[in-house]
Every structure is written in C-alpha cells, then in structure tokens.
Amino acid sequence: MNKLLIPCVYLKKDRLIRGFKDNETVSTDPVEYCVALSVKGADAILVFDLSEGDNEHEASLLTIREITRRMDTPVYGAGNVNRLEDVKKLLYAGCRKVALNMAKQSNIDLIEDAGKRFSKEKIYVCADSTEQVLDNLKVIKENAEGALILGMLFDDRFDEIPVIPVINDGDPVKILGKKYVCALSGDTVNCRKDDLFSFKEELIKAGIPADFCSVSVKWEDLKCDDKGLIPVICQDVKTNAVLMLAYMNREAYEITIREGIMTYYSRSRKCLWKKGETSGHYQYVRELYSDCDNDTLLAKVVQIGNACHTGEYSCFFNEIIKKDNPNKDPYSILEDVYSVIMDRKDNPKEGSYTNYLFDKGLDKILKKVGEEATEIVIAAKNPENEESKYEIADFLYHIMVLMALKGITWEEVCWELANR
C-alpha cells in the first residue's frame, strides 16, 4: 500500500493561520493555497477548522466547499465536529473524510453513530494521547477508518488500525516505515510543500512505497512527428466529452506522468504550459492511453472549470452537423433537459409550463415535487412498470426545475453521489 503525504492547514474563517496555538496568518487566500498544494503533489489535504462561533464556522464551511470544488485532491476535515450534523456539513462541503476529536467524551460517544450513518470509510478519529486511541480501540476499529495522531505518539499496539501522525519533526522514512502508519501529515510534510514529488522520490529510493504513477509506455515507444511532438486528445472522464486537442513533447509527457496534471507543449509559444496554471482550470489525469500506432495519446481527466480559453466547457463548440441521436447516455439526457429548463428560466417563453412553475415560485415547485413523489409510490404498487417509468420521469423533471431555481447542477449532484 502506498504511503501518503498529506499537508495540513489551519483555517480560521477566511484565512490560514500557523497552528493550533499560533494565530499568525499564513495566507489570506486559503483556496489558492490549497490548490497550490494539490498541484505540487499532495495526496490529500488535512483542513483543521479553528473558527470560533457559528458565523465563523459557516464561513469556514463555505471556504472548504470552494477548496474541494477547485481541485481533485481529497480533503479531510477536522475541527468543530461535535454532532452528526457537523459531520454531514463537512461531507456536504466535499470532504472525503471527517475526523472527530477524541479529547471530548461526547465525540467518543459520537464515533459509533457517525460510522453507522456515513460509513466507517469516511470517519477518522483525532487523538492527542496514546490512551485516547488504545482505550477506545474497539469502537475505532468498528466505526472509523483509522486515527490522526497529534505528535510523536507511537505505540506498536496501533498496529490494529491505520494511523496518520500529524507531526512537526522526525525522520519521515523511519515513521512511514512503520506498518501501521499509512500517511504522514503536519509540518514535516508542509516544509516540503513546494515539491512533494521530490519528497516521494526520496521515499521510494528509501524503500517506502509512495503514490507515484508508473507507466508501461515510455516516450521512446511513441511515434512523434518530425518536430518531436505527439497529439493528445483530452476527454472528460466523467462526461466522456472531448475537451481539447493539444501536443506534448518528451518533457511535457514526463512531467504529466510525474505530477498527474496535464502539461502540454505550445507550438506557437514554443514552450511548456501546464493546463490551468493561469486560469486555475487544471486537468487531473485519471487515465492515459496511446493508440494502436502509438502516434496519438488519449488523456481522460478530471476537468476543473472549463477547458477552452474562450470560457466554453469544451473547445469543440462550433456546430457543423448535428443529427438526432436517440441513443444518448442517461447523463447527457438529464443535462439536455436541464439546459432547456435553464433556458426557460433565463429566456421566458409564453405558454411554457416550466415558466409557469418559475412564476409561481418555490412553494408551488415543492408542492409538485411532493405530488410527483406520491405518484411514484402509487404507481410502484402496480405489477406493470410502464406507469412507474412515466411517473419517475415526471418527478425528475420537477426535481430539475427545483435544481434550476436553487442553482444546483447535475454535475454537483453526481459529484455528491460519487462520494457517498
């Protein structure tokens, strides 16, 4: 199993501070700071929310949500977690895991409820003493993924659960060499934040497995043109939409593999360019293929924002021919219907039922959603499925009207489902 490097940040409302007891400002732009950690090789980012009071806490949640939307790197949330509702809010903000502070007995009691409600894979515990972990080992094993350990608190009895030390010093190789340590966090990692890839290379040389791409196709195996370039087709891994066509030289190819962020060679500027470096619209590599002749690459990526410099989602938006396609995938159909609903919202059409709903407002739309849900229940009691299909389609339409009114997209809903 690869050992992970997880920088940690301390969030207080809308800024990052140096630590639990150090209020010095590290950054006034937490989002950009975390995005920079992401593209420099962070395997995940641990965010401690140190806000005070409900208003600051809500502001911190909005900041965390923006961080998770701007990158593909997992975020682990900790701090201000006292109720199931707090766990839910962090997960809704996009955190992949949430840590409960075991210094409070009420949180120890909460571990079991959180593990059952949200699944143990999403729950960590956060401890600042060996006893907190060992005294509650059974409940942790049954209801949490593992433990964040604040400080140099190592005990071979931790071997029963995965542990992430959050430490400021120590020998990373020695610490990560322990079987029960699955990752490393704290200033030991933060001090190398500008190039975590080199850190990983050092770990690999020392025999510690790190999260690094290994490839079966070397640059020498590819067939380039006379300028040493190879075309790359870039595709959204979630929607399968073709986003753009660009070129790579050897250096761009090797950087892309090393860092996991699409890097190209600009034929006009005659230099490398990392997609998203100026716009923030990075492309995180999920899959990379060469074609049958090894003279073209296909990259499947997580696209942050839009791929095209014009602001369009894809560079391929100039329609030349378009014929009806009855065999669309379900996601495309939902997106198409949603687009029509959004168009009605922005450009009202006389006699449109959709505009009638928008004109009547939220209460009317909610009433219709409830009615359609009831119709599904009634239809499902029948032995035939045709009526159920019809009622489910009606329900989805009214849900999309509600989504359009609230500004919620299918991409956001599918992202939430994918992280359940």
N, C-alpha and C positions, 0 to 999 in steps of 0.2 A: 504494500500500500504506500502511495506517495505521501511524504510528509509535507505539510502546507506551511507557507509563510503568510501570516495574517497581521498586517499593520493594524494598530488600534488608534482611534481618535476619540477625543473627549468633547462632546457637543454641549454647548450652553446657549440655548435659544437659536441664535443665528451666527454664532462664531465658534471656533475651536479653541480650546484652552490647553495648557500644557499637561494637566493631570488632575487627579482627584483633589489634591491639596494645593495646586499651583494654578492661580487664576490668570496667569499671563496669556495673552492672546497669541495663538499660533497662526490663525488665518481668519479673515473676516468673510471668506467665501468657502464654506465647508463643501459645497457641491463640487466646485472646480478642484479643490484639494483632493477629494476622494477620487474623482475621475483621473487625476494625475497618478494617484497610487495604483489605480486599476490598470492603466496602460503601461505602467512601469513594472508590472509583473506580480501584483498582489493576487494571491489565490482566493482571498476573501478579505473583507474589511470589518473589523470589530468596532462598533459605534457605542460608546457609553454616553447615555443621555444624562447630563448633570444639571438639567434645568430645575428651576425652583418655582413652584406654584403651577396652577392649572394652565394659565395663559402661556407661560414659557414652554411648558410641556407640549401643548398643542402646536406651538410654533416649531418645536424640535421635530415633532412627528411630520409636519409638512416638509421640513428640510430633509429628513430621512427619506420621505417618499420621493422627493426630487432627485436625491442621490441614486436611489435604486432605479429610477427611470432613465438616468443618463448613462448607465453602463450595464454590462452583462456580468460583472463580478459580483458574487454573493455578498450580502451584507448581513452581519449578525448583530442583533440589537440587544443592549443591556442597559440597566439603569431605569429607575422609576417604574419597575414592574412589580406591582403589588396585588393585582387582581387578574382574573381571567380576561377582563375587558382590556387591560393593558397589553396582555399577550396578543390578543386579537388585533388591537390597533397597530402594533408593530408588524404583525404579519400582513395586515391590510396595507401598511406602508411599503411593503415589498421585502421585508427582512426574510431571509431563508431560515434563520434560526433565532430564537429568543432565549436569553439567559436570565434565570431567576436568582436573585441574591440570597444565598443561604444564611446570611447574617441575621435574617429575620425569621423567627419561628413560623410566622404566618405564611411566608414564602415556602418554607419546607413543607407545610401542610398543603400548599398550592401545587406542588410538583406533580402529584398524582392526578389531580383534576386537569392540569394543563396537558399532561401526556396523553390522557384519555381523550380529551376534547380535540386536540390539534395534532396528535400522533407524536411519539417519542422522538422521531427523526427531526422534529422542529424545535425541540426543547434541550437547552443546556442548563447546567447549574453554575453559579459563580461563587466560589468559596475563597476565603482568606485565611483558612486554617485547615490543617490536616484532619482535625477531629470532625469538622463540619461534613467532610466527604465520607470518612470512614464510619461515622456514627449513622449515616443515612445511605450507606452503600446499596442496600436492597431496594429502596424506593427509587434511587437514581438509576440503577440497572434496569428496573422495570418500566420507568417512565421518562427517561431522558437519554439523549444521545451520548452525553459524557459531561465533563466538568471543565470549566475555566478555573485555573488555579492562579490566584494573585500572589506572585512572589515565588521564591525558590523553595517550594514546599513539595519535596519528592518523597515518596514512600512506595516501596515495592508492592504494597498491598493495593495500590492504584491499578495494578495490572488487570483488574477486572473490568475497568471502564476506560474509554479513550479520554486523554487529558490534553488540554491546551494550556501550557504555562504562559502567563502574562507577566513578563519579567523585564528588568531594566539592564541586566548584565548576565554574564555567564557564558560558557562555551556552547554555541549552538550545536556543534557536532555531537558533543557529549550528551546534551539534553535530548536532541532529536534521535539519538541512538537508542534511547530507552524505548522498549517495545510499546509501552502504554502511552507514550507521547505521540499524538497524531498530528500536531501542528505547533507552531511557535508564534507568540504574539508579544506585544509590548515594545519598549524602546530598543530592545535587542534587534528587532526587525525594523522598527521605524528609522533607526540610524542608517539603514541601508536602503531607504525608500526610493532613492533616485535611480537605482538599478538593481532590482531584486532578481533579475535574470542572472547577473553575475554571481549573486549570492547562491542561487540554485545550482549553478555550475560548480561552485566550490563544494557544495554539499554532495553533489553527485560524485565528484572526484574523491571525496572522503568516504564514499560508500553509502551515503544516505539517499534513498530514492526521493526525488523531487518531481513536481508536476511540470514536466518539460515535454514538448512534442518530439516524437521520434518518427522518422519518415522512411518509407520503403523506396521512394523515388528521389534520387539525388539530382542535382542540377545537370550533371554530366549525362544523365539518362534522357533528358529532354532535348527536343529539336528546336533550336532557335532560328530566327531569321538571320540575315547577313549582318545585322546590327547587334546581335546578341540579345534579342528581345523575344518574348513569347506572350501571345494574347491571353488575357484572363477574363472569363465571363463570370460575373458576380451575381449570385442569386440569394434571395432572402430565404433562410432555412425554414421560417415559419409559414410564409405565404406561397413559396415557390416562385414568386415574381422575379423576373430577370431585372436586375437593378442597373447594371452598367457594364461596359467593356473597357478594359484598360490593359496596360502592358507591364511586364516585370523584366528586369534584368537579373543577373545572378544575385547581386546584393539584396535587391528587393525581395527575391524569393527566400533567401536565407534569413532575412530579418522577419519576414512574415511567419516563417516556421518557428523561429526562436521566440518571438514575442506574442504570437497569436492574434496580432492586429494587422489587417490588410495594409500592405505597403506596396506602392507601385513605382514605376519609372515614368516620368513625364517626358514624352518625346519633344514637346515644344519647348519646355524649360530646360531639358537635358539634366534633370536631377531627380533624386528620390522624393516621393511625397507619401507621407502616412495619411491615409484617408481619415479625415476628421480632426487633424491636428489644429486647423484654424477654426473650423465650424463646430467642433465637438461631436460631429456625427460619425463616430468611429464604427468600424466594421470588425466585429469579433469573429474570428474564424471558428467554425464548427466542423466543417469537412472540406477537404481539398482533394481534387481528382485531376488526373491527366487523361486525355482522350486516347483512342485506340492507336493513334500515330505518335503520341507523346509530343504533339506540337501545339496543343491548346490546353489551358487549365480551366477547371470549373471550381469556383470557391462558393461554398454555402456558408452564409454568415448571419449573425445577429446584427441587424442594421439599427443603429441608434439614430433617430431622426430620419432625415431624407437623404437619399443617395446622390441626387442630382444637384449641381451647383446653382441651378435655377430655382431651387426650393421645392421641386417636384420630388415625389417619393422615388420614382424610377426615372432614369434618363430616357426610357423608351415611352414617350407620351404623345408623339406626333402620329396620329392615326392615319394610316394609308388605306387599309382594307379591314373591314370588320363584319363578320357574318355571325348570325345567331349560333350559339353553342349550347345545345341542350344538356351537355354532359359536364357541366361545371361542378367543381368540388363544393361541398357544403359551405365552407368558409367564404368562398367567392360569392355564392348566392346571398348569404347573410350580409356581406359587405355591400353588394349591389343594391339590395333593398334598403339598407341603412343609408346609402348615398342618396337614394331617391327621397327618403324621408327628410334627410338633412337639407336637400334642395328645396323641398316644400317649406321647410322651416325658414330658410333664407329668402326664398322667392315664392311667396304665397300664390296659389292658383285657385281661382274662383270655382266653387263646387267640389273642391278636394276634401275628402273625409279626413285626411291627415291634418289639413289646415283647420278643419272644424274642431278636432281634438286639441290642437295647439291653442286655438282661440278660447276654448272653454277652460283650459288651464290644468294645473296639476291634479286637482281633486277629481275632475272628470276622467283623466287618464288613469289615475289609480283605481277608480271605480270600474273602469273597463278591464283593467288587468285582473282585478279580483273576480269579475264576472267570467272572464275567459278561463281563468284557473278552475273555477267551479264547473264550467262546461267540459273541461278535460276530465275531471273526476266523474261526471255523469256519463260521458262517452266511453270511458275506460271500463264501465260495468257491462258494456255490450260485448258479445262474443266476437263480432267483426271489428277490424281495426280501422276501416275507412273513416268513420266519424272521428275517431281519436286523432288520426292524421290531420284532418281538417281543423279540428279544434286546437291542436298543438300549433299549427301554422298561424291561426288567428292570435293565439297567445303570444307567439314570438313577434308577430307584427306589432302588437300593442306594447310589448316589452321594449321594442326598438324605438317606438315613439317616446316612451318614458326615458330611454337612454339618451335620445337626441335632446330632449328637454333638459336633462341633467348634465349634458356634455360628456357622457360616458361612451367610449368607443368599443367595438368588438375586440380590438387589439388588447385593450386594457382588461376586458372580461376574460379573454383567453389566457392572458398572462397570469391572471389570478388563478384560473383553473389549473394551469400548468404547474403552479407552485403549491397546489393543495397536497 
